[in-house]
Amino acid sequence: MSSTPVDTEIHNSRLTVFRRYAQDVVRYNEAAASLMEAEGIPVIDLHSFTIGIGFPQCLSDHVHYKPYARKRQAEFIFTEIQRIV
């Protein structure tokens, strides 16, 4: 499963000890997807899905999601698991 997106500005303004950057998450997801594809392992693209439900407005803070977003993410993951198996 891909990592969910990060809003660099929101995250780094609230948590100064540990910095995260949106472009790093994209690169990590791309590297992981490439490795999984090479091994024939399916990937659930939670990153793209989360962007599609209104990121970053769906955040409740710098890393957690509002209840409606968590529900939609869970439904997406469930559907993707069913598709894969």
Helices and strands as residue ranges (DSSP letters): H 8-14, H 22-38, H 46-52, H 67-84
